[in-house]
Amino acid sequence: MCTQNNQNQKLHDQWLSLCDDVGHRITVIHDGQDFTGRVIDVSIKEGLFLQLDNGPVKIFDAATTTVKK
């Protein structure tokens, strides 16, 4: 029987396999500011992990962030 952590990991892995943005450079809008970088992960709990072009990793909540077209 799967534990909760194993189920969460399986769901995370399935989600990542469907996410076309992982590994790609994107720009998001958060609190009225643009942030550009490479998507390194997507978490159900934390949100979008973006390695910013200027160095740090920033985590963006899906409820307050928009991917810029």
C-alpha positions in Angstrom: 0.0 0.0 0.0 1.3 3.5 -0.9 2.0 6.0 1.8 0.8 9.6 1.5 4.3 10.8 0.6 4.6 8.2 -2.1 1.2 9.2 -3.5 2.2 12.9 -3.4 5.5 12.1 -5.2 3.7 10.1 -7.8 1.2 12.9 -8.4 4.1 15.4 -8.6 6.0 13.3 -11.1 2.9 12.9 -13.3 2.2 16.6 -13.2 5.8 17.4 -14.2 5.6 15.0 -17.1 2.7 17.1 -18.4 4.2 20.5 -17.7 5.8 21.9 -20.9 7.4 24.8 -19.1 9.9 22.8 -17.0 13.4 23.6 -18.3 12.2 26.5 -20.4 12.8 30.2 -19.9 9.6 32.2 -19.1 8.5 35.5 -17.8 5.9 35.8 -15.0 4.1 38.7 -13.5 3.8 38.8 -9.8 2.7 41.8 -7.7 2.9 44.0 -10.8 6.6 43.1 -11.5 8.0 40.9 -14.3 10.4 38.1 -13.4 12.2 36.1 -16.0 14.1 32.8 -15.6 14.1 29.1 -16.2 11.4 26.9 -14.7 13.0 24.3 -12.5 10.1 22.7 -10.7 6.3 22.9 -10.1 5.0 22.0 -6.7 1.4 21.3 -5.7 1.9 23.0 -2.4 4.5 25.7 -3.0 4.0 26.7 -6.7 6.3 27.5 -9.6 10.1 27.4 -8.9 11.8 29.8 -11.2 15.7 30.1 -11.4 15.8 33.9 -12.1 18.2 35.2 -14.8 19.9 37.2 -12.1 20.7 34.2 -9.9 18.3 33.3 -7.1 15.4 30.8 -7.1 12.0 32.4 -6.5 8.8 30.5 -5.8 5.6 31.9 -7.2 2.1 31.0 -6.0 -0.2 30.1 -8.9 -3.1 32.2 -7.3 -1.1 35.4 -7.5 1.1 34.9 -10.6 0.5 35.0 -14.3 2.7 33.7 -17.1 3.4 36.5 -19.5 2.7 35.7 -23.1 
